[in-house]
Amino acid sequence: MNGFLWLIWLTVIIGIAIWAFGSQKRLRHTALLQAGPLSDEDLSFLEDHFDLYKNIPPEIRNRLEPIVQVLIAEKNFEACGDLEEVSREMKVVIMAQAALLLVGRDHRLFSKLRTVLIYPEAFSGGREDGDKTVRLGESWQSGTVILSWRSVQRGGEDERDGRNVVIHEFAHQLDQENRHADGFPVLENGNDIGNWSHVFSASYQDFCQDLDKGRKTVMDPYGATNPAEFFAVATEAFFEKAKQLKRDYPQLYVQLKNYFGLDPIAWK
């Protein structure tokens, strides 16, 4: 009897979890449908600070803009250091770049993210691991992204340097959705796990070997720190140095293309 009751409770709990997940998905869908496009003023912010935006095809922009609006409405933004306030311009520029990581895939609007902290310049301290070195950005598993506005501007205004602090830190947010920052984000199709694991492991090893031999790489050498950083810098290169990444790491490019549901090479 006790075993039977336990089975009933387990069934109820699973049912509630499934209902809750479906309810959240419906709410996200409704929010996106109700969100309007960005204003002309918002678009002028992107023209000034997000150079890659001009290459994004119109049909993708139409899907991206409601995501930006919902992210701005749902997430908390806080000014830090000497920054007096977080302006609409900052919110639009940051979230448009972050939304690029969501627009081509089934997503949860960075569901674990609660707060974006913005400093005017590089900052020190505040990391979950206690590291006090000067930094341009951070992503915490507890639901916080920290950014230097100056670095956001520099990364967004140069679409070809392969370095974009927003894309980097929000790639970490995707990686951290499964509570582990290990370069292995949640994949929509379970059948892709084997290919992802094989390709990323091999690419990471090749990347580290190239650096050890003094070879110039398409990705930021910081990616050799660990697999989580490799995923983040690979994502930066995917959006900003797509052709070079495909040339040097063709299988890696395919995995990122499938994961993000986008092909930046086709945009130009």
GUKEKE-734784 format. One record per residue (C-alpha): residue number from 1; x, y, z. Coordinates in steps of 0.2 Angstrom, whole numbers, always signed. Layout:
N
(atom NUM, (X, Y, Z))
...
This chain:
268
(atom 1, (+0, +0, +0))
(atom 2, (+14, +12, +5))
(atom 3, (+22, +8, -12))
(atom 4, (+6, +11, -21))
(atom 5, (+4, +28, -13))
(atom 6, (+22, +33, -16))
(atom 7, (+19, +29, -35))
(atom 8, (+3, +40, -35))
(atom 9, (+13, +54, -27))
(atom 10, (+27, +52, -39))
(atom 11, (+15, +53, -54))
(atom 12, (+7, +69, -47))
(atom 13, (+23, +77, -44))
(atom 14, (+29, +73, -62))
(atom 15, (+12, +79, -69))
(atom 16, (+14, +96, -60))
(atom 17, (+31, +98, -66))
(atom 18, (+26, +95, -84))
(atom 19, (+11, +107, -82))
(atom 20, (+22, +120, -75))
(atom 21, (+35, +118, -89))
(atom 22, (+21, +119, -102))
(atom 23, (+13, +134, -93))
(atom 24, (+30, +144, -93))
(atom 25, (+32, +140, -111))
(atom 26, (+15, +147, -115))
(atom 27, (+18, +163, -105))
(atom 28, (+35, +166, -114))
(atom 29, (+26, +163, -131))
(atom 30, (+12, +175, -126))
(atom 31, (+25, +188, -120))
(atom 32, (+34, +187, -136))
(atom 33, (+18, +189, -146))
(atom 34, (+13, +204, -137))
(atom 35, (+30, +213, -137))
(atom 36, (+31, +226, -151))
(atom 37, (+46, +230, -162))
(atom 38, (+60, +241, -156))
(atom 39, (+57, +260, -159))
(atom 40, (+67, +270, -171))
(atom 41, (+77, +277, -156))
(atom 42, (+81, +260, -151))
(atom 43, (+87, +255, -168))
(atom 44, (+98, +270, -168))
(atom 45, (+107, +264, -153))
(atom 46, (+110, +248, -162))
(atom 47, (+117, +257, -177))
(atom 48, (+129, +266, -165))
(atom 49, (+135, +252, -154))
(atom 50, (+130, +235, -162))
(atom 51, (+139, +234, -179))
(atom 52, (+134, +216, -183))
(atom 53, (+116, +221, -182))
(atom 54, (+116, +228, -199))
(atom 55, (+121, +211, -207))
(atom 56, (+106, +201, -198))
(atom 57, (+93, +197, -211))
(atom 58, (+76, +206, -209))
(atom 59, (+67, +190, -205))
(atom 60, (+79, +186, -190))
(atom 61, (+78, +204, -184))
(atom 62, (+59, +203, -184))
(atom 63, (+60, +188, -172))
(atom 64, (+75, +196, -162))
(atom 65, (+67, +212, -158))
(atom 66, (+52, +205, -147))
(atom 67, (+65, +195, -137))
(atom 68, (+75, +211, -133))
(atom 69, (+59, +219, -127))
(atom 70, (+54, +205, -116))
(atom 71, (+72, +203, -109))
(atom 72, (+72, +222, -105))
(atom 73, (+55, +220, -96))
(atom 74, (+59, +205, -86))
(atom 75, (+77, +207, -81))
(atom 76, (+83, +218, -67))
(atom 77, (+97, +231, -72))
(atom 78, (+108, +239, -59))
(atom 79, (+121, +253, -61))
(atom 80, (+137, +250, -51))
(atom 81, (+153, +259, -47))
(atom 82, (+153, +277, -54))
(atom 83, (+139, +273, -66))
(atom 84, (+124, +284, -61))
(atom 85, (+110, +275, -70))
(atom 86, (+107, +261, -83))
(atom 87, (+99, +270, -98))
(atom 88, (+87, +263, -111))
(atom 89, (+102, +264, -123))
(atom 90, (+112, +252, -112))
(atom 91, (+98, +240, -110))
(atom 92, (+94, +239, -129))
(atom 93, (+112, +237, -134))
(atom 94, (+116, +223, -121))
(atom 95, (+100, +213, -124))
(atom 96, (+100, +214, -143))
(atom 97, (+117, +206, -142))
(atom 98, (+111, +193, -129))
(atom 99, (+96, +189, -139))
(atom 100, (+106, +184, -154))
(atom 101, (+110, +168, -144))
(atom 102, (+92, +164, -143))
(atom 103, (+83, +170, -159))
(atom 104, (+87, +154, -169))
(atom 105, (+82, +141, -156))
(atom 106, (+69, +135, -143))
(atom 107, (+74, +145, -128))
(atom 108, (+68, +150, -111))
(atom 109, (+74, +169, -111))
(atom 110, (+89, +165, -100))
(atom 111, (+77, +159, -87))
(atom 112, (+90, +158, -73))
(atom 113, (+96, +176, -76))
(atom 114, (+89, +189, -64))
(atom 115, (+101, +204, -64))
(atom 116, (+113, +213, -75))
(atom 117, (+126, +223, -66))
(atom 118, (+134, +237, -76))
(atom 119, (+150, +246, -72))
(atom 120, (+156, +261, -83))
(atom 121, (+174, +253, -85))
(atom 122, (+183, +237, -80))
(atom 123, (+180, +231, -63))
(atom 124, (+188, +220, -50))
(atom 125, (+181, +208, -37))
(atom 126, (+164, +201, -35))
(atom 127, (+167, +184, -43))
(atom 128, (+159, +168, -35))
(atom 129, (+176, +160, -34))
(atom 130, (+183, +175, -25))
(atom 131, (+195, +180, -39))
(atom 132, (+199, +199, -37))
(atom 133, (+207, +202, -54))
(atom 134, (+202, +216, -65))
(atom 135, (+188, +210, -77))
(atom 136, (+177, +215, -91))
(atom 137, (+163, +204, -88))
(atom 138, (+157, +189, -77))
(atom 139, (+143, +177, -77))
(atom 140, (+137, +169, -61))
(atom 141, (+127, +153, -60))
(atom 142, (+116, +161, -47))
(atom 143, (+108, +172, -60))
(atom 144, (+119, +187, -62))
(atom 145, (+129, +194, -77))
(atom 146, (+141, +208, -74))
(atom 147, (+147, +219, -88))
(atom 148, (+159, +234, -91))
(atom 149, (+149, +247, -102))
(atom 150, (+165, +252, -111))
(atom 151, (+169, +234, -115))
(atom 152, (+151, +232, -122))
(atom 153, (+154, +247, -133))
(atom 154, (+171, +241, -139))
(atom 155, (+165, +223, -143))
(atom 156, (+149, +228, -151))
(atom 157, (+156, +242, -162))
(atom 158, (+169, +230, -170))
(atom 159, (+161, +215, -178))
(atom 160, (+177, +207, -184))
(atom 161, (+188, +206, -169))
(atom 162, (+180, +190, -163))
(atom 163, (+178, +198, -146))
(atom 164, (+162, +203, -139))
(atom 165, (+159, +203, -120))
(atom 166, (+140, +202, -121))
(atom 167, (+140, +186, -132))
(atom 168, (+154, +179, -121))
(atom 169, (+145, +181, -104))
(atom 170, (+128, +176, -111))
(atom 171, (+135, +161, -119))
(atom 172, (+141, +156, -101))
(atom 173, (+123, +159, -95))
(atom 174, (+117, +146, -108))
(atom 175, (+131, +134, -102))
(atom 176, (+126, +136, -84))
(atom 177, (+107, +132, -87))
(atom 178, (+111, +114, -82))
(atom 179, (+120, +120, -66))
(atom 180, (+137, +116, -73))
(atom 181, (+149, +128, -82))
(atom 182, (+158, +115, -93))
(atom 183, (+155, +119, -111))
(atom 184, (+141, +107, -112))
(atom 185, (+125, +117, -113))
(atom 186, (+107, +109, -114))
(atom 187, (+104, +102, -131))
(atom 188, (+87, +101, -138))
(atom 189, (+89, +84, -146))
(atom 190, (+97, +71, -135))
(atom 191, (+104, +62, -150))
(atom 192, (+116, +77, -152))
(atom 193, (+125, +74, -136))
(atom 194, (+137, +61, -143))
(atom 195, (+142, +72, -158))
(atom 196, (+143, +88, -147))
(atom 197, (+154, +79, -134))
(atom 198, (+166, +72, -147))
(atom 199, (+168, +87, -158))
(atom 200, (+170, +100, -144))
(atom 201, (+183, +89, -135))
(atom 202, (+193, +86, -151))
(atom 203, (+192, +105, -155))
(atom 204, (+197, +110, -138))
(atom 205, (+212, +99, -138))
(atom 206, (+217, +105, -156))
(atom 207, (+215, +123, -150))
(atom 208, (+226, +120, -135))
(atom 209, (+239, +111, -145))
(atom 210, (+239, +125, -158))
(atom 211, (+242, +138, -144))
(atom 212, (+256, +127, -136))
(atom 213, (+265, +127, -153))
(atom 214, (+263, +146, -155))
(atom 215, (+251, +146, -169))
(atom 216, (+239, +160, -172))
(atom 217, (+221, +155, -169))
(atom 218, (+204, +162, -174))
(atom 219, (+198, +161, -156))
(atom 220, (+204, +171, -141))
(atom 221, (+218, +161, -132))
(atom 222, (+208, +164, -116))
(atom 223, (+197, +149, -122))
(atom 224, (+211, +137, -117))
(atom 225, (+207, +141, -99))
(atom 226, (+194, +127, -98))
(atom 227, (+180, +120, -108))
(atom 228, (+168, +133, -102))
(atom 229, (+178, +147, -108))
(atom 230, (+181, +138, -124))
(atom 231, (+163, +137, -128))
(atom 232, (+161, +156, -124))
(atom 233, (+175, +161, -135))
(atom 234, (+170, +149, -149))
(atom 235, (+153, +157, -148))
(atom 236, (+161, +174, -150))
(atom 237, (+170, +168, -165))
(atom 238, (+155, +160, -172))
(atom 239, (+146, +176, -174))
(atom 240, (+160, +188, -177))
(atom 241, (+173, +177, -187))
(atom 242, (+161, +164, -195))
(atom 243, (+171, +161, -211))
(atom 244, (+188, +159, -202))
(atom 245, (+180, +148, -189))
(atom 246, (+172, +136, -202))
(atom 247, (+189, +136, -211))
(atom 248, (+199, +131, -196))
(atom 249, (+186, +121, -186))
(atom 250, (+173, +115, -198))
(atom 251, (+165, +102, -187))
(atom 252, (+165, +114, -173))
(atom 253, (+156, +127, -184))
(atom 254, (+143, +114, -189))
(atom 255, (+139, +110, -170))
(atom 256, (+137, +129, -166))
(atom 257, (+126, +131, -182))
(atom 258, (+115, +117, -176))
(atom 259, (+114, +123, -158))
(atom 260, (+110, +141, -162))
(atom 261, (+100, +138, -177))
(atom 262, (+109, +151, -187))
(atom 263, (+122, +152, -200))
(atom 264, (+131, +169, -199))
(atom 265, (+141, +166, -215))
(atom 266, (+125, +167, -225))
(atom 267, (+122, +184, -218))
(atom 268, (+135, +193, -228))
